[in-house]
């Protein structure tokens, strides 16, 4: 009888352990879901601010090609000879990125602040996504990977454009259209919670400090970085309803340029 009592106690202990583990698993899944929602909300707020800056008049178009007029100076490249406005409104180069003509290849230039090197797996996913959805016979390639030192903790739009002028080497021309990614510490002056922002027609910025602060034991920084890159890429490609009108009504009325 004593032996059986011990066996019964052992079985009860095992059941208790299984129940505790089950509760922990479900609690972890709940926290993961809540954290994911927080990340999405932060990113949507940041992109909304960016769109307000660069697309104040969604209906304004050019006379000959129906591309949204830029709100930044035309081509802040060294020679100022590009036919493509690399510094135009977000989404105004969506057709050029997606179609085979007139640009048959895409070059992605990446620069980063010295202490915040990009996660290569996130970059690989970004490039794979661009290859999947663009029609570029010449392919999609990566260049740059140059580091620089910056002592700022907060960056305005002008600060980010100044960094671009100083460090960006590749601009669109010939058979090549370019895309510039800047990884920095600190935060975005227009929205302190921003994890990333599509700054203009050919450029996006990733705030690594903010990503690292958002990461948890359940949500890794590399996963957030991957999501931020692809999210901002979507805006450069025109999502949602940027420089085009979708035949499917799925834009969130309360959060313009995002799916509901």
MOSULSUL-V589619 format. One record per residue. SS is DSSP state (H for helix, E for strand, C for the rest). PHI is phi as a letter, one per 30 degrees, with the letter a starting at -180 (NA if undefined). Layout:
ss=SS phi=PHI
ss=SS phi=PHI
This chain:
ss=C phi=NA
ss=H phi=d
ss=H phi=d
ss=H phi=d
ss=H phi=d
ss=H phi=d
ss=H phi=d
ss=H phi=d
ss=H phi=d
ss=H phi=d
ss=H phi=d
ss=H phi=d
ss=H phi=d
ss=H phi=d
ss=H phi=d
ss=H phi=d
ss=H phi=d
ss=H phi=d
ss=H phi=d
ss=H phi=d
ss=H phi=d
ss=H phi=d
ss=H phi=d
ss=H phi=d
ss=H phi=d
ss=H phi=d
ss=H phi=d
ss=H phi=d
ss=H phi=d
ss=H phi=d
ss=H phi=d
ss=H phi=d
ss=H phi=d
ss=H phi=d
ss=H phi=d
ss=H phi=d
ss=H phi=d
ss=H phi=d
ss=H phi=d
ss=H phi=d
ss=H phi=d
ss=H phi=d
ss=H phi=d
ss=H phi=d
ss=H phi=d
ss=H phi=d
ss=H phi=d
ss=H phi=d
ss=H phi=d
ss=H phi=d
ss=H phi=d
ss=H phi=d
ss=H phi=d
ss=H phi=c
ss=C phi=b
ss=C phi=d
ss=C phi=b
ss=C phi=d
ss=C phi=d
ss=C phi=d
ss=E phi=b
ss=C phi=d
ss=C phi=d
ss=C phi=c
ss=C phi=b
ss=C phi=h
ss=C phi=c
ss=E phi=e
ss=C phi=d
ss=C phi=d
ss=C phi=c
ss=C phi=c
ss=C phi=e
ss=C phi=d
ss=C phi=h
ss=C phi=c
ss=C phi=d
ss=C phi=e
ss=C phi=c
ss=C phi=h
ss=C phi=c
ss=C phi=d
ss=C phi=d
ss=C phi=c
ss=C phi=d
ss=C phi=d
ss=C phi=c
ss=C phi=d
ss=C phi=d
ss=C phi=e
ss=C phi=j
ss=C phi=d
ss=C phi=c
ss=H phi=e
ss=H phi=d
ss=H phi=d
ss=H phi=d
ss=H phi=c
ss=C phi=c
ss=C phi=d
ss=C phi=b
ss=C phi=d
ss=C phi=c
ss=C phi=c
ss=E phi=b
ss=E phi=b
ss=E phi=c
ss=E phi=c
ss=E phi=c
ss=E phi=b
ss=E phi=b
ss=E phi=b
ss=E phi=d
ss=C phi=e
ss=C phi=c
ss=C phi=b
ss=C phi=d
ss=C phi=d
ss=C phi=d
ss=H phi=d
ss=H phi=d
ss=H phi=d
ss=H phi=d
ss=H phi=d
ss=H phi=d
ss=H phi=e
ss=H phi=d
ss=H phi=d
ss=H phi=d
ss=H phi=d
ss=H phi=d
ss=H phi=d
ss=H phi=c
ss=C phi=c
ss=C phi=c
ss=C phi=b
ss=C phi=e
ss=C phi=d
ss=E phi=i
ss=E phi=b
ss=E phi=b
ss=E phi=c
ss=E phi=b
ss=E phi=i
ss=E phi=h
ss=E phi=c
ss=E phi=c
ss=E phi=b
ss=C phi=c
ss=C phi=b
ss=C phi=c
ss=C phi=d
ss=C phi=c
ss=E phi=b
ss=E phi=b
ss=C phi=d
ss=H phi=e
ss=H phi=d
ss=H phi=e
ss=H phi=d
ss=H phi=d
ss=H phi=d
ss=H phi=d
ss=H phi=d
ss=H phi=e
ss=H phi=d
ss=H phi=c
ss=C phi=d
ss=C phi=c
ss=C phi=c
ss=C phi=b
ss=C phi=d
ss=E phi=l
ss=C phi=i
ss=C phi=c
ss=E phi=b
ss=E phi=c
ss=E phi=c
ss=E phi=b
ss=E phi=c
ss=E phi=b
ss=E phi=c
ss=E phi=c
ss=E phi=b
ss=C phi=d
ss=C phi=i
ss=E phi=b
ss=E phi=d
ss=C phi=d
ss=C phi=d
ss=E phi=a
ss=C phi=d
ss=C phi=d
ss=C phi=d
ss=C phi=c
ss=E phi=a
ss=E phi=a
ss=E phi=d
ss=E phi=d
ss=E phi=a
ss=C phi=d
ss=C phi=b
ss=E phi=b
ss=E phi=b
ss=E phi=b
ss=E phi=c
ss=E phi=c
ss=H phi=d
ss=H phi=e
ss=H phi=d
ss=H phi=d
ss=H phi=d
ss=H phi=d
ss=H phi=d
ss=C phi=d
ss=C phi=b
ss=C phi=d
ss=C phi=c
ss=C phi=b
ss=C phi=d
ss=H phi=e
ss=H phi=d
ss=H phi=d
ss=H phi=d
ss=H phi=d
ss=H phi=d
ss=H phi=d
ss=H phi=d
ss=H phi=e
ss=H phi=d
ss=H phi=d
ss=H phi=d
ss=H phi=e
ss=H phi=e
ss=H phi=d
ss=H phi=d
ss=C phi=d
ss=C phi=j
ss=C phi=d
ss=C phi=c
ss=C phi=h
ss=C phi=c
ss=C phi=i
ss=C phi=a
ss=C phi=b
ss=C phi=d
ss=C phi=d
ss=C phi=c
ss=C phi=d
ss=C phi=b
ss=E phi=d
ss=C phi=d
ss=C phi=d
ss=C phi=c
ss=C phi=b
ss=C phi=e
ss=C phi=i
ss=C phi=b
ss=E phi=d
ss=C phi=d
